[in-house]
Amino acid sequence: MSKRDLPAPVTTLLDDEAFLGTYTPDIWTFIQRSLLIGFVTALFFGPIIGLPPQTWMPIMAFTTIFSAFIFDDYTSWLRHRTDVWHLTSLRLIYENTNAPEQNAAVNLADIHATKRMLYKNLRIDLEIGQSVLMKYLTRPRTVERDIDMARLALMGTIADEADIPAEENAE
């Protein structure tokens, strides 16, 4: 989705709430992840099975398809492809057009920490001990920085302030 195609929040913003950004999963990030899994699997199993390197490409194709369809990567993409995250000056809002009953919002003050996870996912740890995963992000470091800077602006200090990526590293 290009910037101009991003959906506006369905959730009504509060009077003193400023809209800061929208984040959605990216199909190319999902495809890259599947290809990486297939490539690593082919590199690992090719020598173990004793096959010559020229046969590793078919193994890579097979393991990519296998991981996408058998290990539920495909269904994971189907579940998360309509996720939309809106960041405001007060809240992080989750909306899903396929399942509007799952729409939710969390106050930025209720976020304990943000942490980038394996291959372009971002985990949001809440003060109540639960966590939420933003999956298949194009630039998770930028999203993490945006959320942390909004939290910092709201509260003045945050627990994971030392982990905020520098602006030049946020891409």
N, C-alpha and C positions, 0 to 999 in steps of 0.2 A: 504494500500500500504506500502510495506517495503521501507526502505531508498534507496535500490538499484533499486527499481522499479519506483522511482519518475522521471517524465519526465524532460528532459532538456528544458530550455527556447526556445521558437520559436522566440521570440523577440531578435534581434541582440543586444548584449551588446556593450556599448561604449568602446573605447580604454582604458580609465582609470577607468573602472568600474569593481569591484570585485564581483563575485557571492558569496552570503552568505548563502542562504538556500531556500528550497522549502517547501510549506505547502499545504495540500489538505484536503478536508472534509473526515470524517471517518464514515463508515456505522454503526459501533458499537456505536458511539456517538449519531447518529440519533436514533438507536434502544433504547438505554438507555433513551433518552429524551422521546420517545413515551411511554415506560414502566412507567417512572416516572409520566407522565401526567395521565396515566390510574390508577396507584396506588393512587395518590392524589385524583383523582376524585372518586374512589371507597371508600376511607376513608371519603370523604366529604359527598357523597350521600348515602352511606350505612346506617348510623345512621338516616339521615333525612327521608329516605323512611321507616325506621323502620325494615329493614331486619336484620336477625342474621348474625354475622361475617362470618360464613361458606359460605354464599352466596356472600361475597364481592369479592372472587377470580373470579367468572364468570363475575361480574360487571367490575372488573379490565380488564379482557380480552376484554370484549365488548367495554369499553371506550377507551382502547388502539387502537383497530382496528377502532373504530369510529373516534377518533382524527386523526389517521394516514390517513384515506381515506376521511372522510367527511370534516375535517377542513384543508384540503390541505397540511398536513405535508408530505404526500407521494409525491405530485407534487413538493413541495419545495425541497425534496431530489433529485428528478429527475432533477430539474433545476440546483442544486448546486453540484451534485456528480462529475461533470467533471471540476469543478473550480480548477485552479492551481495558486498559488501565489508564485512568485519568489522574494526574497529579494536580492538586490544588495547594493553595497556601496553608490549608488546614487538614486536608484529608488525602488519602489514596483510595480512589474509587475503582472497584472492579465491576465490569458489566459484561454480560454474555448474551448476545442476541438470540442464540439458540435455547438458552435456559435462563430467562429473566428472573426466575425464582432464586437463582444463585447470586444475583447482584448484591453487592455489599460495599461497605465503606469502612475504613479504619482511620481514626484520628492519627495524625502524624505523631502526636505525643504518646500514642500507644505502641509505636514501633520501637522495639529495643535496639535492633541492629539490622543492617543489610549485609549480605555476603554473596559474592559471585560464586556460582557453583559450576561444576563440570560442564563444559561446552555450552556457553551462552545462556545460562539460566541464572536467575537472581532469586535468592531466598530472602524473604522478609520475616524476621523474627519478631514476634509480638511480646509485649510485657507479660501477657498471661501464660506464656510458655508455648503457645502454638506458633506454627510458621506457615507461610504461604509461599508458593513457588511461581515466579513469573517465568514462563518457558519460551524457548526459541526466540530470544531477543536478538536483534541485529547488533546492538551495541550495549551490552549489559553494564559495562563500566560507566558509560554516560548516564544510563538510567539510575544506577546506584548513586552517582554523584548528584544528579538532580534531586533524588529523594533525600539524600543526606543534607544537601544544601537547604532544601525546604524545611527539613526538621531543625537544622541549625538556626535558620532565620526565625522559626517559630519559638524555639525553646532557649536559644542563646548558647546552649551546650548540649552535646549528646554523648552517650556512652562510647560509641565507636568513632568519635571525631578523628582520631589518629588514622583511621582507615579510609578517609575520604580521598579518592584519587585526585591527583593534581589535574588542573584543567587541560594541560597539554597531553596528559596521558588518558584523558577520558574518551578518546575515540577508540 
